[in-house]
Amino acid sequence: GLFSKKLFAIAEFISKGKPGLSNKRFRLWLASRSQSNLIRYVTVKNITNESLTKSVRIVITNPSIPVSNKVGMTKAGDAYLQMAENLAAGAMTKVRVDFELTRVPLNFGISLQTPAESCQPSCNVPQNLNAKAATGAIDLTWDTVANATGYTLYYSIDSNFPSGSTEKKENVQSPYRLTGLTNGNTYYLALTSEVNAVESNFSNEVSAIPASRGAAKPLNDTGITWGGDYPSGNSSTCAGTAISAQDCSSGRDATHNDDSDGHAGFSFTKLDANGGELPASANNWRCVRDNVTGLIWEAKTDDGSIHDKDNRYRWGGLTALGSGTVGSYYNDWNTLVNGSNAESLCGYADWRVPSTDELLSLVDHSRFGMAIDSDYFPYTAFNVWSSSPSAYFTNGAWYVYFYNGYAGSNYRNSAWQVRLVRSGQ
């Protein structure tokens, strides 16, 4: 039989035999042209072990490989050739099967099966897994995989996920709500798909922390450690008239005023490319974890990479809120989002553009000229985009002006910096 399909899952050739014939030698051919560059397996159909006088011989020919053989049969319907790889995709692949029968069945033939794509299981990995925490639950969405017959969700509270202890939910579909979870616990999650009875590799890993409705989220303090001195002026310390009612007397700036890991009440940890913790004195780091909010931030570089400090983007693209609904959306920062997730920056693949409030959590109001801790966030530009569109005018979006730490909105076609973030909160 000759088959010509762009993608094929199963191609087969069935021959009509004449019952009663014996000791006959047979050679069956099957040819197919496909975009796939591997064959999953080859079987001989409707032939029993007892009817074989010799081992079956399978020969695969393709422009990229001269010959591939597999001999022997242990039971009827066996997959003789488990995998033929590195075939020239788009070229004609021929399968020849030689065998000898003592008894000829009525219908017999060969079956060739290949995944619908060439790189299974790696190419059928679900993409863009997203998690949103709810009360005692996590809501998940992901992009569907062509020809997938099902998905399996793996999750754990073990930070070594997926190598640690995991649980799973089989036959889930997007969107899916994972229930029965404990509020306050961090859950790590990943997904696989099943195509042609083969389970894919893991999707990107995400995390989320279920919380009771209305539960307070941690906030950074202002960074202000001095007080106003009535009737005018400021003190150099947290002293002055009615000082107990002033900002410097409350919050983390008062209770955790330790500059070893960030100014005043701020607390940051530098991370390496794999997410490992580094000392505060480290000169090279890839991310920064905010130990108060739980957010993990991309560190900007000066190396010409996708993380370079000089890269600028118009507003819109992946993870922009309300994507594509109202006003202009540009795709400039897609390279940064996709590239960071593809490289699993600091061990994670759920990087996104932050909201306005998340960006504002980095502002140190005790500083002017660059209102952020430059020991942890060097190369910060004055204007940094958030993921939040403006409700005031349709072609505007929110940004944070780090020169003095305020938020504003401006036209989306302005080319400004983007600093990615990721979090389970």
NORRA-V932344 format. One record per backbone hydrogen bond with DSSP energy under -0.5 kcal/mol. NH is the residue of the N-H (numbers start at 1). CO is the residue of the C=O. Records with the same first field share a line. If there is no record, write none. Layout:
NH: CO  CO
//
This chain:
3: 31
5: 33
11: 112
13: 110
15: 108
17: 15  106
19: 17
21: 18
24: 101
26: 99
28: 97
30: 95
31: 1
32: 93
33: 3
34: 91
35: 6
39: 84
40: 113
41: 113
42: 81
43: 111
44: 78
45: 43  109
51: 48
52: 48  49
53: 100
54: 100
57: 98
58: 70
59: 96
60: 68
61: 94
62: 65
65: 62
68: 60
70: 58
72: 56
77: 44
78: 75
80: 42  78
81: 42
82: 80
84: 39
85: 83
87: 37
89: 87
90: 34
91: 88
93: 32
94: 61
95: 30
96: 59
97: 28
98: 57
99: 26
101: 24
102: 51
103: 51
104: 21
105: 103
108: 15
109: 45
110: 13
111: 43
112: 11
113: 41
114: 9
120: 117
122: 119
123: 119
124: 121
125: 122
127: 143
130: 141
132: 139
134: 137
136: 134
137: 134
138: 178
139: 132
140: 176
141: 130
143: 127
148: 145
149: 194
150: 194
151: 172
152: 192
153: 169
154: 152  190
155: 167
156: 188
159: 157
161: 158
163: 160
167: 155
169: 153
171: 151
172: 151
175: 140
176: 140
178: 138  176
179: 177
181: 136
183: 181
184: 210
185: 182
187: 185  208
188: 156
189: 206
190: 154
192: 152
194: 150
195: 198
198: 195
200: 193
201: 121
203: 191
204: 126
206: 189
208: 187
209: 424
210: 185  208
211: 134
215: 212
225: 223
227: 237
229: 233
230: 228
232: 229
235: 227
239: 237
243: 240
245: 242
246: 243
249: 246
250: 247
254: 251
255: 251
256: 252
258: 256  264
261: 258  262
262: 259
266: 263
268: 261
269: 289
270: 278
271: 287
272: 276
275: 272
278: 270
282: 279
286: 271
287: 271
288: 297
289: 269
290: 288  295
291: 267  289
292: 267
294: 290
296: 422
297: 288
298: 420
299: 286
301: 307
308: 305
309: 301
311: 308
313: 416
315: 412
320: 317
321: 387
323: 320
325: 322
326: 322
330: 315
333: 316
334: 331
335: 332
337: 333
338: 334
339: 335
340: 336
341: 337
342: 338
343: 339
344: 341
345: 340
346: 273
347: 273  344
348: 345
349: 205
352: 421
354: 419
359: 355
360: 356
361: 357
362: 359
363: 360
364: 371
365: 222  363
366: 222
367: 364
369: 403
371: 402
372: 370
374: 372
376: 373
377: 373
380: 377
384: 382  400
385: 417
386: 398
387: 354
389: 387
390: 396
396: 393
397: 410
398: 388
399: 408
400: 384
401: 406
402: 382  400
404: 401
405: 401
406: 401
408: 399
410: 397
412: 395
414: 411
416: 313  414
417: 383
420: 418
421: 352
422: 296
//
